[in-house]
């Protein structure tokens, strides 16, 4: 560190009480009871208003609270500009007791408190609210303190409560300053709001009522008293008091009760009902507030730990030290940017706000530790940081290396006070885990005297280097951060499990350019090496820049070591075998009729294995899953797989050309090469845990057996998830242009939750590519659209075979059933005919009667049907007759008959009965027409063609907009300006169509 910069441990002076206690602060958890009632040696320093003001950082929320109280009790006629009842509902360690003591000092000793920095801010805030200054004594308020966490229901303390028994009586005894006469006068009126208000007014002074930790009293406290009458009286009093306070001028009430959603106290049904009752009263009569926010951490810590603020020149010089490292391109790309170091943007200000702590450490405390359920925010942070500052200051005085700023890797775990403050802060849930992490700190990081520990040994044994003297504890700092990132549990709030590789490198950084990112890489690589570094690490391998490796310090030492030993014995054959078995089990057919799994054969080529696998199954849609051991796509290793697929689909050349008939109905699921590598690693982990669970030392230990079973289940889940993700490619035979060539096409799933092992998801993806029809899509119109002229006259058997063998025809969701239904519907609608060998139309009365196996029945275009009576096209209603009373075929009309009747008993209409001109004849049924065309045009020098195509596509637009087009299929290739291409790509994405865009 540059000698011209004064180090923080010289620039700042620790408060005397911290120095005297060697870094331990016994009274971090302030007590309202001790501040008000304790005497002698038990009297806390913060019972003095001046000292309280000296150690208290004036947070905006605390100033708001105290100014609210000051206006209410000492604001004169403007008292109504402040609320009467305030509830503090923060969780443990949020500063509630600290705020209550501040309120007590404000009312009990206003002259002293208002003279402090905090008091001056309160005066300013109050004046801004009421428009004039407060009186110096606030009207000599009287303070009633009910410290419910130090009160037993039904058992008053003589010196504090006198003759009082219930909560109301204890309130009165304090309100009247032990005046027995007044006490007796109002004693009976515990539920009378009017009398309670009268009693408060009788004091003839402003009154501040502080009720601390009221749930301790009304919850389990009243349950323990087991006095139904007492509980009823106390709850009635609290309800009445909350109403009365709002009605009496110059009275303020502060109630502490943690919000129900963050207070995990177990309560009986009766106690829960009392809490709900009081909650509703507090919601009706007052407003909840907090006194500290996440952004207050640094200021509160510095005010609590040090006597004075650092000098401006020290802050500026320290900030300048880090500029080169923070702006270095390599550090930025590989470390600062990946960890989202937002504090770099305004480094001097951010650093000054956190000094002497590094913003990265402060961010860890504010954004992660504070969100852990058991962590008591300010209180726990003060204990940890006080112990850290003291220990590092002692190192500095002894001439040892001390960081320029205290970062997340600089908490000295060799110091028992630091270690116990951290482990006892609530970050670690149970005693057993605390004991395990205590051992890990000594074994994996550093022991009590700094002579051992895996990380510390690496620092001590490191050969001399250019940066060694500037960063002599690099490995220890990296290991310490991993330790901090692990003790919070399996998942860090907002970050994931354990520490990421860039975070660990950041924890080792120093404001010296001699220590580079390459050096940090070496430190971390050596530290996480299981043979030479930390042995209890769970390492999650990285997946590119966006998913770096993560390190988690596990307490499962015995089981983990066993797994590590077994892991080295797993062979590639075992690994591939379990991957194949799980892949086969995970595969589901969905709409495909069959799922087939092609196992690898290392002794033969991939093409030979597929060629002899018996995959060319007639009249069957197949999802064929290829074994990852032999087949994969992408990452430059896909050539053998592509060659094998080409042969299997009948696209091979020369000796590789196989007589494949049913390739169109076969769809192949193939793994991604990179994702396969991840799955292979997880398969090794799964097998290692599977074998470890079977080991005698695990089977004979119930706890390890439980751990082993849990880890095996987790490993299985991870492997299955990785395999599903690995199968992201689908290969199939395509021919979107009926007149074009067949070719091997691919579909790739980019989303993590879509896998080619799921037949339903594969089918949906292929439907978007028009390779298949989705459920309900294949209608009579769709059938006609896909038929070509040469298809008419083919047998039903040939038509059926075409839908399984011709890639120009999409596969059918329901297979033969869909084809039968479509043919039946087309015949029924007059769009198709089925004829026999003689060309005679065959009647079909149900879809099941469409015999797709028939080689005698053929598809034909619809034949014109004639009326049996008039030889005209089939019509509805009566036949038309001529003037000589004969029908068109010359048959006479019988005189006297009621009307001419056709062969089917339908009256025929005479010529004279034709509709009159003013009658609208029945509209002729609209028939669909199939349109198909192709074109290739260069529009650069032909404006007329461009206009013509514009008119054509406008006609398309109008037809689509008016819903006149019922089916679309096609491929369009065009060269277009880049800006317009982006708009078209957006429209295609909205339709679920994947287009191909490339620069030319």
Secondary structure, DSSP 8 states (H G I E B T S, - for coil): --TTS--HHHHS-B-HHHHHTTT--TTSS--HHHHHH--GGGS-GGGSHHHHHHH----HHHHHHHHHHHHHHHSGGGGGGS-SEEEE---TTSSHHHHHHHHHHHHHSHHHHTTSHHHHHHHHHHHHHHSS---TTTTT-EEEEEEGGG-BTTB--HHHHTT--SHHHHHHHHHTTT-HHHHHHHTT-TT-HHHHHHHHHHT-S-EEEEEESHHHIIIIIHHHHT-HHHHHHHHHHHHHHHHHHHHSTTEEEEEE---TTT------HHHHHHHHHHHHHHHHHEEEE-S--GGGHHHHHHHHHBSS---HHHHHHHHHHTHHHHH-HHHIIIIIHHHT-GGGTTHHHHHHHHTTB-HHHHHHHHHTGGGSTT--HHHHHHHHHHHHHHHHHHHHHTT----SSB-TT-S-TTSHHHHHHHHTTTSS-SHHHHHHHHHHIIIII--TTSS-SHHHHHHHH----SSTTT-TTHHHHHHHHHHHHHHT-SSBTTTBSSEEHHHHHHHT--S-TTS-HHHHHHHHHHHH-TTTS-TTEEEE---STTS--EEEE-S-HHHHHHHHHHHTT--HHHHHHHHHHHHHHH-B-TTSSEEEEE---TTS-HHHHHHTS----TT--EEEEE-TTT--BSTT--HHHHHHHHHHTT---GGG----S-GGGEEEEE-BHHHHHHHHHHHHHHHHHHHHHHSHHHHT-HHHHHHHHHHHHHHHHHHHHHHHHH--EEEEEE-SSTTS--EEEEEE--STT--TTBHHHHHHHHHHTTSB--TTT--HHHHHHH--GGGTT-BHHHHHHHHHH-TTS-B-TTTHHHHHHHHHHHHHTTSEEEE-TTS-B----SGGG--TT-SS-EEEE----B-TTT-SB--SS---B-TTSBBTT--B--TT-SSEE-TTS-EE--GGGS--TTS--------------------TT-HHHHHHHHHHHHHHHHHHHTT--------------HHHHHHHHHHHHHHT--------
